Amino acid sequence: MTGGAPVRAPRRPGRVMNLRFLYGAAAAALAVFAGSDFDPAQSLTIPSPCDGELCAALCRAHVEAGRTPEDFIARAAYELGAPTTTWKLPPANLGMPPLVDPKNVYASIAASDVSPATAGALARVYVPNLITGKVDVIDPATFQVVDSYFAIPSPQHIVPSWDLQTLWVTGDISYRGGHASVAAIDPKTGKLTRTIDLPDAYNMYFTPDGRSAIVVAEAMRRLEFRDPHTMELQGYIAAPRCAGINHADFSLDGAYAIFTCEYDDMLAKIDLVHHTLAGMLQLSPGHIPQDIRIAPDGSAFFVADLLKDGLIVLDGDAFKETGFIPTGVGAHGLYPSRDGKRLYISNRGTHNLGGERHAQGSVSVMDFATRKIVATWTIPGGGSPDMGNVSADGKTLWLSGRYDGVVYAFDTDDGALKTIPVGGMPHGLTVWPQPGRYSLGHTGNMR
């Protein structure tokens, strides 16, 4: 995009967006055969799994991704869903570990707070690549790629598990006929151990009590509660108005989470005690909400806004907008410093959801106490800082350069930059190990 009004380009290629439409259309067509009392546990019989143009196209897509027409039927049945009462959700979330400091949610992520649960973990930066399908592994001591292996098609994020024992690679139906699944990495070896096929797994979080993984099924607009080890489905919460459901953060007491709806300019509030969609908030006009992070004392949530170039300030309890803080072009990722005093904001440098190479990318540094921007780090020649996290010692901010095929390592003292080429389209990288007692998911939302 070179001028004029911002263009809300689709994040994924047109063919992929069409396939998502096909899934919905095919599922609707199959509902005629299934009837109103359809139960996805029952078998589905239709004259031909590829009868009709829409079904045929969808079947071909499955075959291209290594699946079969039978997989298509199973997928369509899954999309039809069932009343949530047919799924037994886990007990109410009442077992969240108490905060070390009730006035500072980040009190347990200091450099000195590395959990014994991470003992033996290799110090590495894991970088999922949407285009190559690989995970590139960087040694943070040398800033060199030391390993690279195929994980799953269309890997999106590397997510530390609640118990800090596994790094989950999440994948959705995206670039090059992606086959939605998750893969487990053993952080002690840095190697893949197993892959689990899921219908959609764009992102992943965990309930604060650790009883469930929350798989963000973006294409299906729902949150799937799954066993955090086996990924067996426990239940789900549908959010039909939340197109582009993606990022989240949790209240101080873990009673609720707020998810951003990238394509609907809305936010979804999830009641984790009663496992319900508590409400939807329509933002004021002209927003594209991205990552979200709570203030240390819980007094506000900050929502990165790609289109307005800053942070929406939100009262989480009242669920309403209260302010706005300008940062940089294309605000996207949010990461607290190890002392919980600052927030690093990655600015992609463009309003185009399809991305731009060598854009006006930067990192803004906000003081949590004053809510003022105290530093801005630019990228010589331009760039596209996207997602990542802070090193265990707090000295380096690692971010993927999503549209420039690189990984950035910013010195958190002065913004000095090292760049590591990886090619393709690096996305939701994580740094491991990280301090903290447990992980709430994403690329390391630690508590």
C-alpha positions as CSV (number, residue, x, y, z in Angstrom):
1,M,0.0,0.0,0.0
2,T,1.6,3.2,-1.1
3,G,-0.9,5.9,-0.3
4,G,-4.5,6.9,0.2
5,A,-6.9,5.5,2.7
6,P,-5.8,2.3,4.6
7,V,-6.8,-0.9,2.8
8,R,-8.0,-3.7,5.0
9,A,-6.5,-6.4,2.9
10,P,-7.2,-10.1,3.8
11,R,-4.5,-11.6,5.9
12,R,-4.6,-14.8,3.9
13,P,-4.6,-15.4,0.2
14,G,-8.0,-15.3,-1.6
15,R,-8.0,-19.0,-2.2
16,V,-7.8,-19.7,1.5
17,M,-10.6,-17.2,2.3
18,N,-12.7,-19.0,-0.3
19,L,-12.0,-22.4,1.3
20,R,-13.2,-21.0,4.6
21,F,-16.4,-20.0,2.9
22,L,-16.6,-23.4,1.3
23,Y,-16.4,-25.1,4.7
24,G,-19.3,-23.0,6.0
25,A,-21.4,-23.5,2.8
26,A,-20.7,-27.3,2.7
27,A,-21.6,-27.6,6.4
28,A,-24.9,-25.8,5.8
29,A,-25.6,-28.1,2.9
30,L,-24.9,-31.2,4.9
31,A,-27.2,-30.0,7.6
32,V,-30.1,-30.8,5.3
33,F,-29.0,-34.4,5.3
34,A,-28.3,-34.4,9.0
35,G,-31.5,-32.9,10.3
36,S,-32.0,-30.5,13.1
37,D,-31.2,-33.1,15.8
38,F,-27.8,-33.9,14.3
39,D,-25.2,-35.2,16.8
40,P,-21.6,-35.1,15.5
41,A,-20.9,-38.3,17.4
42,Q,-23.2,-40.0,14.9
43,S,-22.1,-41.1,11.5
44,L,-23.2,-39.0,8.5
45,T,-24.4,-40.7,5.4
46,I,-24.9,-38.7,2.1
47,P,-25.1,-40.0,-1.4
48,S,-21.6,-38.8,-2.3
49,P,-19.0,-37.0,-0.2
50,C,-18.0,-34.9,-3.2
51,D,-21.5,-34.3,-4.7
52,G,-21.8,-30.7,-6.0
53,E,-19.3,-28.0,-6.9
54,L,-18.7,-26.7,-3.4
55,C,-18.2,-30.1,-2.0
56,A,-16.0,-31.1,-4.8
57,A,-13.8,-28.1,-4.3
58,L,-13.5,-28.8,-0.6
59,C,-12.7,-32.4,-1.2
60,R,-9.9,-31.5,-3.6
61,A,-8.5,-29.1,-1.0
62,H,-8.4,-32.0,1.5
63,V,-6.7,-34.3,-0.9
64,E,-4.1,-31.6,-1.7
65,A,-3.4,-31.4,2.0
66,G,-3.1,-35.1,2.3
67,R,-6.6,-35.8,3.5
68,T,-9.4,-37.9,2.1
69,P,-13.1,-37.3,1.4
70,E,-13.9,-39.1,4.6
71,D,-11.9,-36.4,6.4
72,F,-14.1,-33.8,4.7
73,I,-17.2,-35.5,6.1
74,A,-15.7,-35.5,9.6
75,R,-14.7,-31.9,9.3
76,A,-18.2,-30.8,8.0
77,A,-19.8,-32.8,10.9
78,Y,-17.5,-31.1,13.4
79,E,-18.5,-27.6,11.9
80,L,-22.1,-28.4,12.4
81,G,-21.4,-28.7,16.1
82,A,-23.8,-29.5,18.8
83,P,-25.5,-27.7,21.7
84,T,-22.8,-26.9,24.3
85,T,-24.9,-28.9,26.8
86,T,-23.8,-32.1,25.1
87,W,-20.2,-31.3,26.1
88,K,-19.1,-31.5,29.7
89,L,-16.9,-28.6,30.5
90,P,-14.5,-28.9,33.4
91,P,-15.5,-27.6,36.9
92,A,-15.5,-23.8,37.5
93,N,-12.1,-22.1,37.5
94,L,-11.6,-21.7,41.2
95,G,-8.0,-23.0,41.6
96,M,-5.9,-20.3,40.0
97,P,-2.6,-19.9,41.9
98,P,-2.8,-16.7,43.9
99,L,-0.8,-13.7,42.9
100,V,2.5,-13.2,44.7
101,D,1.7,-9.4,44.7
102,P,-2.0,-8.5,44.4
103,K,-1.0,-5.2,42.9
104,N,1.4,-6.6,40.3
105,V,0.4,-9.4,38.0
106,Y,4.0,-9.5,36.7
107,A,5.6,-10.0,40.1
108,S,6.6,-13.6,39.2
109,I,8.3,-13.0,35.8
110,A,11.5,-11.3,37.0
111,A,14.8,-12.7,35.7
112,S,15.3,-14.4,39.1
113,D,12.0,-16.2,39.0
114,V,12.9,-19.1,36.6
115,S,10.8,-22.1,37.7
116,P,12.4,-25.4,38.6
117,A,9.9,-26.9,36.1
118,T,12.1,-25.5,33.3
119,A,15.3,-27.2,34.6
120,G,17.2,-28.8,31.7
121,A,15.4,-26.8,29.0
122,L,17.7,-25.6,26.2
123,A,18.1,-21.8,25.9
124,R,16.5,-21.3,22.5
125,V,14.3,-19.1,20.4
126,Y,11.7,-21.1,18.4
127,V,10.5,-19.4,15.2
128,P,7.4,-20.9,13.3
129,N,7.4,-20.1,9.6
130,L,4.1,-19.8,7.8
131,I,5.6,-20.2,4.3
132,T,8.2,-22.9,4.8
133,G,6.2,-24.9,7.4
134,K,9.4,-25.2,9.5
135,V,10.4,-24.2,13.0
136,D,13.8,-22.4,12.9
137,V,15.7,-22.7,16.2
138,I,18.1,-19.9,17.2
139,D,20.8,-20.0,19.9
140,P,20.3,-16.7,21.7
141,A,24.0,-16.8,22.8
142,T,25.3,-16.7,19.2
143,F,22.3,-15.3,17.3
144,Q,22.6,-18.2,14.9
145,V,20.1,-20.6,13.5
146,V,21.2,-24.0,15.0
147,D,18.4,-26.2,13.8
148,S,15.4,-26.2,11.4
149,Y,12.8,-28.8,10.9
150,F,9.4,-29.3,9.4
151,A,6.7,-29.1,12.1
152,I,3.2,-28.9,10.6
153,P,1.8,-27.0,7.6
154,S,1.1,-23.4,8.3
155,P,2.6,-23.1,11.8
156,Q,1.4,-20.0,13.5
157,H,2.6,-19.8,17.1
158,I,5.0,-21.5,19.6
159,V,3.0,-21.7,22.9
160,P,4.5,-22.7,26.3
161,S,2.2,-25.1,28.1
162,W,0.7,-24.2,31.5
163,D,3.0,-26.7,33.3
164,L,6.1,-25.4,31.4
165,Q,6.9,-28.9,30.1
166,T,5.9,-28.6,26.5
167,L,6.1,-26.0,23.7
168,W,3.1,-26.4,21.4
169,V,3.3,-25.5,17.7
170,T,-0.2,-24.4,16.6
171,G,-1.4,-24.5,13.0
172,D,-4.5,-23.5,11.2
173,I,-5.9,-23.8,7.7
174,S,-3.9,-21.1,6.0
175,Y,-1.1,-20.8,3.6
176,R,-0.5,-23.6,1.0
177,G,-3.3,-25.8,2.0
178,G,-2.4,-25.9,5.7
179,H,-3.5,-29.0,7.6
180,A,-4.7,-27.8,11.0
181,S,-2.9,-29.5,13.9
182,V,-0.7,-29.0,16.9
183,A,2.8,-30.4,17.5
184,A,4.7,-30.8,20.7
185,I,8.3,-29.8,21.2
186,D,10.3,-31.1,24.1
187,P,12.2,-28.0,25.4
188,K,14.9,-30.2,26.9
189,T,15.9,-31.5,23.4
190,G,14.4,-28.9,21.2
191,K,12.9,-31.6,19.1
192,L,9.3,-32.5,18.1
193,T,7.8,-35.4,20.0
194,R,4.3,-35.8,18.5
195,T,1.6,-34.3,16.3
196,I,-2.2,-34.1,17.1
197,D,-4.7,-33.4,14.3
198,L,-7.2,-30.7,15.2
199,P,-9.8,-29.1,13.0
200,D,-8.5,-25.6,13.6
201,A,-5.8,-24.3,16.0
202,Y,-4.7,-20.8,15.1
203,N,-3.6,-20.0,18.7
204,M,-3.7,-21.5,22.2
205,Y,-4.1,-20.3,25.7
206,F,-4.7,-22.1,29.1
207,T,-7.2,-21.6,31.8
208,P,-5.5,-20.0,34.8
209,D,-6.1,-23.2,36.9
210,G,-4.3,-25.3,34.3
211,R,-7.2,-27.7,33.7
212,S,-7.8,-26.8,30.1
213,A,-6.0,-25.7,27.0
214,I,-8.1,-23.1,25.2
215,V,-7.6,-23.7,21.5
216,V,-8.5,-20.7,19.4
217,A,-10.4,-22.0,16.4
218,E,-10.3,-18.8,14.5
219,A,-12.0,-20.0,11.3
220,M,-14.9,-21.5,13.3
221,R,-15.2,-18.5,15.6
222,R,-15.0,-20.5,18.8
223,L,-12.8,-21.4,21.8
224,E,-12.3,-25.1,22.3
225,F,-11.5,-26.3,25.8
226,R,-9.3,-29.3,25.6
227,D,-7.2,-31.6,27.8
228,P,-3.9,-29.7,28.1
229,H,-1.9,-32.9,27.5
230,T,-4.0,-35.1,25.1
231,M,-6.0,-32.3,23.4
232,E,-9.2,-34.3,23.9
233,L,-12.2,-32.0,23.5
234,Q,-13.8,-31.0,26.8
235,G,-16.2,-28.4,25.4
236,Y,-16.4,-25.1,23.6
237,I,-17.7,-21.6,23.7
238,A,-19.0,-20.2,20.4
239,A,-18.4,-16.5,19.5
240,P,-20.1,-16.2,16.2
241,R,-19.7,-12.4,16.0
242,C,-16.0,-12.5,16.7
243,A,-14.4,-12.8,13.3
244,G,-10.7,-13.2,13.6
245,I,-10.7,-14.2,17.2
246,N,-7.1,-14.5,18.2
247,H,-5.3,-12.8,21.1
248,A,-6.3,-12.8,24.8
249,D,-5.4,-11.8,28.3
250,F,-6.8,-12.7,31.7
251,S,-8.1,-10.7,34.7
252,L,-6.1,-10.6,37.9
253,D,-8.2,-13.3,39.5
254,G,-8.6,-15.4,36.4
255,A,-12.4,-15.0,36.4
256,Y,-12.5,-13.8,32.9
257,A,-10.5,-13.3,29.7
258,I,-10.9,-10.8,26.9
259,F,-10.3,-11.9,23.3
260,T,-9.8,-9.6,20.4
261,C,-11.8,-9.9,17.2
262,E,-9.5,-8.7,14.4
263,Y,-12.0,-8.6,11.6
264,D,-15.1,-7.3,13.5
265,D,-13.6,-4.4,15.4
266,M,-14.9,-6.0,18.6
267,L,-13.8,-7.6,21.8
268,A,-15.3,-10.8,23.4
269,K,-15.4,-11.3,27.2
270,I,-15.3,-14.9,28.4
271,D,-16.6,-15.8,31.8
272,L,-14.2,-18.6,32.9
273,V,-16.2,-19.4,36.1
274,H,-19.4,-20.3,34.2
275,H,-17.7,-21.0,30.9
276,T,-19.9,-18.6,28.9
277,L,-19.6,-15.7,26.4
278,A,-20.2,-12.9,28.9
279,G,-20.5,-10.1,26.3
280,M,-19.3,-8.4,23.1
281,L,-17.9,-4.9,23.0
282,Q,-18.2,-2.9,19.7
283,L,-15.3,-0.6,19.6
284,S,-15.6,2.9,18.3
285,P,-15.3,3.1,14.5
286,G,-12.0,2.4,12.7
287,H,-10.1,-0.2,14.7
288,I,-8.3,-3.4,14.0
289,P,-7.7,-4.9,17.5
290,Q,-4.6,-7.1,17.8
291,D,-2.7,-8.2,20.9
292,I,-4.0,-7.4,24.4
293,R,-2.3,-7.1,27.8
294,I,-3.4,-6.3,31.3
295,A,-1.8,-3.5,33.4
296,P,0.3,-4.7,36.3
297,D,-2.3,-3.7,38.9
298,G,-5.3,-4.8,36.7
299,S,-6.6,-1.3,36.4
300,A,-6.8,-1.5,32.6
301,F,-6.2,-3.7,29.6
302,F,-4.2,-2.3,26.6
303,V,-5.3,-3.4,23.1
304,A,-2.9,-2.9,20.2
305,D,-4.7,-1.3,17.3
306,L,-3.2,-1.9,13.9
307,L,-5.3,0.8,12.1
308,K,-5.2,3.6,14.7
309,D,-1.5,3.1,15.4
310,G,-1.7,2.8,19.2
311,L,-3.2,1.2,22.3
312,I,-6.9,1.2,23.1
313,V,-7.3,1.5,26.9
314,L,-10.0,-0.7,28.3
315,D,-11.7,-1.1,31.7
316,G,-12.0,-4.9,31.8
317,D,-14.4,-5.1,34.7
318,A,-16.8,-2.5,33.2
319,F,-15.9,-3.7,29.7
320,K,-15.7,-0.3,28.0
321,E,-13.1,1.9,26.3
322,T,-11.6,4.6,28.4
323,G,-8.7,6.1,26.4
324,F,-6.1,5.8,23.6
325,I,-2.3,6.0,23.6
326,P,-0.6,6.6,20.2
327,T,2.5,4.4,19.6
328,G,3.6,3.7,16.0
329,V,2.3,2.6,12.6
330,G,0.5,-0.7,12.8
331,A,0.6,-1.5,16.5
332,H,0.5,-5.3,17.0
333,G,2.3,-7.2,19.7
334,L,2.5,-6.4,23.5
335,Y,5.2,-7.7,25.9
336,P,5.9,-6.6,29.5
337,S,9.5,-6.1,30.7
338,R,10.9,-8.6,33.2
339,D,10.4,-6.0,36.0
340,G,6.8,-5.3,35.0
341,K,7.5,-1.6,34.7
342,R,7.4,-1.2,30.9
343,L,5.5,-2.5,27.9
344,Y,7.1,-3.2,24.6
345,I,4.8,-2.6,21.6
346,S,5.8,-4.0,18.2
347,N,4.6,-1.8,15.4
348,R,4.4,-3.6,12.1
349,G,4.8,-0.4,10.1
350,T,1.8,-0.9,7.9
351,H,-2.0,-0.9,8.1
352,N,-2.2,-3.6,5.4
353,L,-3.2,-7.0,6.9
354,G,-1.4,-8.6,3.9
355,G,1.9,-7.0,5.1
356,E,4.6,-4.9,3.5
357,R,8.4,-5.5,3.2
358,H,10.7,-2.8,4.6
359,A,7.7,-0.9,6.1
360,Q,7.8,1.7,8.9
361,G,8.3,-0.9,11.5
362,S,9.3,0.1,15.0
363,V,9.1,-0.7,18.7
364,S,7.5,1.7,21.2
365,V,8.3,1.4,24.9
366,M,5.6,2.5,27.3
367,D,6.0,3.2,31.0
368,F,3.2,1.3,32.8
369,A,2.9,3.8,35.7
370,T,2.6,7.0,33.6
371,R,1.2,5.4,30.4
372,K,3.7,7.5,28.4
373,I,5.9,6.4,25.5
374,V,9.4,6.8,26.8
375,A,11.4,5.4,23.8
376,T,11.0,4.4,20.2
377,W,13.3,2.0,18.4
378,T,13.3,2.1,14.6
379,I,14.7,-0.4,12.1
380,P,17.3,0.9,9.7
381,G,15.9,0.4,6.2
382,G,12.5,-0.5,7.5
383,G,11.0,-3.7,8.7
384,S,8.0,-5.6,10.1
385,P,8.3,-6.5,13.8
386,D,5.5,-8.7,14.7
387,M,5.4,-11.3,17.6
388,G,7.8,-12.7,20.1
389,N,8.9,-12.1,23.8
390,V,11.6,-11.0,26.1
391,S,14.6,-13.1,27.0
392,A,14.8,-14.7,30.5
393,D,17.3,-12.1,31.7
394,G,15.2,-9.3,30.3
395,K,18.1,-7.9,28.2
396,T,16.7,-8.8,24.7
397,L,13.4,-8.4,23.0
398,W,13.0,-11.0,20.3
399,L,10.5,-10.4,17.5
400,S,9.7,-12.0,14.2
401,G,10.1,-9.8,11.1
402,R,7.0,-11.3,9.6
403,Y,7.1,-9.7,6.1
404,D,10.9,-9.5,5.8
405,G,12.0,-13.1,6.4
406,V,14.1,-12.2,9.5
407,V,14.1,-12.3,13.3
408,Y,14.9,-9.2,15.3
409,A,16.8,-9.0,18.6
410,F,16.5,-5.6,20.3
411,D,18.7,-4.6,23.2
412,T,16.2,-3.5,25.8
413,D,18.7,-0.9,27.2
414,D,19.1,1.2,24.0
415,G,17.2,-0.5,21.2
416,A,20.4,-1.7,19.4
417,L,19.4,-4.3,16.8
418,K,20.7,-7.6,15.6
419,T,18.9,-9.2,12.6
420,I,18.9,-13.0,11.9
421,P,17.8,-14.1,8.4
422,V,15.4,-17.1,8.3
423,G,13.4,-16.5,5.1
424,G,9.8,-17.2,4.4
425,M,7.3,-15.6,6.8
426,P,8.3,-16.0,10.5
427,H,5.4,-15.5,12.9
428,G,4.6,-16.2,16.6
429,L,8.1,-17.0,18.0
430,T,8.8,-17.7,21.6
431,V,11.9,-17.5,23.8
432,W,12.5,-20.4,26.2
433,P,12.9,-20.8,29.0
434,Q,11.1,-17.8,30.5
435,P,10.6,-16.9,34.2
436,G,7.2,-17.5,35.7
437,R,5.2,-20.0,37.7
438,Y,2.9,-21.0,34.8
439,S,2.0,-20.1,31.3
440,L,-1.3,-18.7,30.1
441,G,-0.3,-19.4,26.6
442,H,0.3,-17.5,23.4
443,T,4.1,-16.8,23.0
444,G,4.6,-16.8,26.7
445,N,2.0,-14.9,28.7
446,M,3.6,-15.8,32.1
447,R,2.3,-15.4,35.6
